[in-house]
Amino acid sequence: MMKNIVRLYSLSTCPSCWATKILLKKCDVKFEFTDLDHLDVEEGKAMMQELKSQNPALTLPTLLIGGKVIVGYKEKEILETLGLTEVPKRKFFETIFSKIKRLF
């Protein structure tokens, strides 16, 4: 698996952003993310400028893996960039436990 920094620009209400976060978690990838709608005005302006330098269209999700920019939820491209051929399979009990844990 790739050892580069993984950075995600997202919105907390965006289904494609959620899917990207879930995919990265399933792949056991450590990543940093910013939900732009959770920032105050000044932080938001600064973050939008940072995002614009990577994705001039300012569309979300925008994912940076090492030096590569991936715009939108593109599972195959994300996996390839991470050096994976498929989403790792989780053990049955780990999956059940994680779902139960979210309830509490």
N, C-alpha and C positions, 0 to 999 in steps of 0.2 A: 504494500500500500504506500502511496505517496506520503512523504514527510513534509510537505509544504504547508504554509499557512492557508487555512480555508476561512473565507470571510463571506458573510451573507448579508445583503441589504434587503429588508423585507417590510411588510406591513402585518400587523397582528391580525387583521381581518381578511387577509388574502389567502384563498385556498391553495393557490400554486406555491405560495411561500410556505404554508403549512406542510405541503407535500415534500418540498425540498428539505425542510428541517427533519421530517420523519425519515426520509431516505438517508440523510447523513447520519442520523442516530442509528438506523438499522445497520448501516455500514461501519458503525463504531468509529466514526470520524469526529475528531475534536474540531470544533469550529466556533468562531465568534460570529455573533449576529447582532444587528441593530434593527429593531422595529421602529421605522421612521415616525410612525404615528404616536410613539410614546415619548418623543423628545420635546423639549420646550422650543420656543421659536428660534432662539439663537443657536442652540445645538442642531436643530433641524436644518437651518440655513447652511451651517458648516458641513453637516453630513451630506446634504444635497450637492454641495460643491465637490466633495470627495467622490460621491457617486457619479457625478457628471463627468469626472475625469476618466472613469472606467466605462461608463455607459451614457453617452451624450443624450440618448432618448429618455433617460431617467425612468425606465420601465422596471417593474419588479416581478419576481425576485431577480436580483442580480447577484451572481455567485462568482467569487474569485477563488481559484484554486491555483496556488503558486502564481504564475504570471498570466494564466488563462482566465478570460471572462466568459461566463455562460449566462445568457439572459433568458429567463423563463424556466419552467420546469422541463428539463430535457434529460430524463433518466439515463438513457443510453450514453449520452455525451458526458454526463456527470460521472457515471461509473467508469467509462473509458479513461477520463482524465484522472480519476483516482487510482487507475491501474487495476480495476476490477472487471470481471466479465458478467457478474450477476450480483444481486443483493444477497448477502450472506443469510443463510437460513438460521433462524433462532430456534433454540430448543423449546419444546412445547411448554414446559413449566416456566421458563423465563418469560415467555410471551404472556401466559396467563397471569403470572405474578405482576408483571408491569401493568397490565390492564386493571388488576385489582388495586394496586398501589395508587393509581390515578384517582380512584374513587374516594380515597381518604386524604 
